Amino acid sequence: MIHDGSADDYQRLHAIIHTMEAEFDCHVRVILGNHDRRAAFYEGYLPADPGPYYASRMRIGNNDFYFLDSKVSGYEAGWLAPQQLQWLGKHLRQAPTKRAFLFLHHP
């Protein structure tokens, strides 16, 4: 989203995305990439501390959309931390008949 951004950069990005959602009447979710600074993102973009990783779910009709951070500290890029997999598994088990779409930055 922002190459080596600061908390202020992410705060401005959040305002732009909020404006886009209102103007186009759409949903926008973000995914962290390998050049994003997680601490700055957590401070400037999120309303609350996400804990050890960022994960988000959006439900639309019979579809669940999951947005996961695939560059968690201590893990190789493209891997999910065990806590993320547990979080994901819990939500998938709660809605076994919904279609699930997973989004990550890394393959």
Buried (B, 14 or more C-beta within 10 A) or exposed (E): BBEEBBBEBBBBBBEEBEEEEEEEEEEEEBBBBEEBBBEBBBBBBBEEEBEEBBBBBBEEEEEBBBBBBBBBEEBEEEBBBEEBEEBBEEBBEEBEEBEBEEBBBBE
